[in-house]
Structures are given as C-alpha cells and as structure tokens.
Amino acid sequence: MSNTGLKNPGGAVRGVGASALVVFGLVLLLALLPLAKLGQSAGALWLCGGLAVLSFALCGLLRHGWAWHAALVVPVALLAGGALHWSLLALGIVFGLTWAYVLYVRRAVYANKP
C-alpha cells in the first residue's frame, strides 16, 4: 500500500487524467458553434474538432506512459491555433495549466509508491 492512502493509485491517476481529457474534448466541441457563428476559418473549426476527437481517444490510452505526454499535443496545438482566433490561445493556456497540474499529481502519486 502506498503512502497516498489510495488502494489503486494508478487507477486514480488515470481517472483524473481521463476526466481532464473528457472535459477538454467537451469544451472543444462546445467551442465549435461560437467559432462558426463568428465566421472563423474552417481551419479553426477543424482544429477544434480534431483535438476533441484526440482528447477522447487519449482517455482510453492513459494506461500507456506515452499517452500522458501525447496529450500535451492538445494545449500546444491550441496555443498555435491562437493565430486563427484569440479564444484558441486562451483555451491553450487554460488546458496547458490544467494538464501540467494533472502531470504534477501523477508524478506526486507515483513518487509515493513503496
């Protein structure tokens, strides 16, 4: 048993990561309509849609170590998408900070394993 008091620390951390990725995906899907109403380019819409699909796909892959780092593509791509619309930049900052915290929690939980 680990010092964290969790019976299954790996499962708990994967749950936190998957929850964050689901929220990322839902927010990106919800951003499609306002971006379309604002008359944004098709590139901004495809970026949001593609990153939403990627977020949902990565939820099931978090049992692999590489998926945690692959999820960094979502906020980084949104930061780059800031050239298309400022709201994508704002989402990239918020998602990046959120994912950085999730990675911090993951590192803290695994550091306390016996």
C-alpha positions in Angstrom: 0.0 0.0 0.0 1.3 3.4 -0.9 1.7 6.5 1.4 -1.1 8.2 -0.5 -3.8 6.1 1.1 -5.1 5.0 -2.3 -5.9 1.4 -2.9 -5.2 1.7 -6.6 -3.1 4.8 -7.2 -2.5 4.1 -10.9 -6.3 3.8 -11.5 -6.9 7.0 -9.5 -4.4 9.0 -11.5 -5.7 7.6 -14.8 -9.2 8.6 -13.7 -8.0 12.2 -13.1 -6.3 12.3 -16.4 -9.2 10.8 -18.3 -11.6 13.2 -16.6 -9.5 16.2 -17.7 -9.3 14.9 -21.2 -13.1 14.4 -21.4 -13.6 18.0 -20.2 -11.1 19.2 -22.8 -13.0 17.3 -25.5 -16.4 18.6 -24.4 -15.2 22.2 -24.2 -13.7 21.9 -27.7 -16.9 20.5 -29.1 -18.9 23.3 -27.4 -16.5 25.9 -29.0 -17.4 24.8 -32.5 -20.7 26.7 -32.7 -19.5 30.0 -31.4 -16.5 29.9 -33.7 -18.8 29.0 -36.7 -21.2 31.9 -35.7 -18.2 34.3 -35.6 -17.4 33.3 -39.1 -14.0 31.8 -38.3 -12.0 29.9 -40.8 -12.6 26.2 -41.5 -9.1 25.6 -40.1 -10.2 26.8 -36.6 -13.2 24.5 -36.7 -11.2 21.5 -37.9 -8.6 22.2 -35.3 -11.2 22.1 -32.5 -13.0 19.1 -33.9 -9.8 17.1 -34.4 -8.4 18.0 -31.0 -11.7 17.0 -29.4 -11.5 13.6 -31.1 -7.9 13.3 -30.0 -8.8 14.1 -26.4 -11.5 11.4 -26.3 -9.2 8.9 -27.9 -6.4 9.5 -25.4 -8.7 8.9 -22.5 -8.6 5.1 -23.1 -4.9 5.1 -23.8 -3.7 6.6 -20.5 -2.6 3.1 -19.3 0.4 3.6 -21.6 3.1 6.0 -20.5 3.4 7.7 -23.9 -0.2 8.8 -23.9 0.4 11.2 -21.0 2.9 13.0 -23.0 1.0 12.7 -26.2 -1.9 14.6 -24.5 0.4 17.7 -24.5 -0.4 18.0 -28.2 -3.9 19.4 -27.3 -2.8 22.5 -25.4 0.2 23.1 -27.7 -1.9 22.9 -30.8 -4.4 25.3 -29.3 -1.6 27.7 -28.4 -0.5 27.6 -32.1 -4.2 27.9 -33.1 -4.2 31.3 -31.4 -3.1 32.6 -34.8 -6.6 31.7 -36.0 -8.5 33.2 -33.1 -7.6 34.5 -29.7 -10.0 32.2 -27.9 -8.0 29.2 -29.0 -4.9 30.8 -27.4 -6.9 31.3 -24.2 -8.1 27.6 -24.2 -4.5 26.5 -24.9 -3.3 28.4 -21.8 -6.0 27.0 -19.6 -5.7 23.5 -20.9 -1.9 23.6 -20.6 -2.0 24.7 -17.0 -4.6 22.1 -16.2 -2.6 19.3 -17.9 0.6 20.5 -16.1 -1.3 20.1 -12.8 -2.5 16.6 -13.8 1.1 15.6 -14.6 2.2 17.0 -11.3 -0.4 14.9 -9.4 0.7 11.9 -11.4 4.3 12.4 -10.5 3.4 13.0 -6.8 1.3 9.8 -6.6 3.9 7.6 -8.3 6.7 9.2 -6.2 4.9 7.9 -3.0 4.7 4.3 -4.2 6.6 1.9 -2.0 
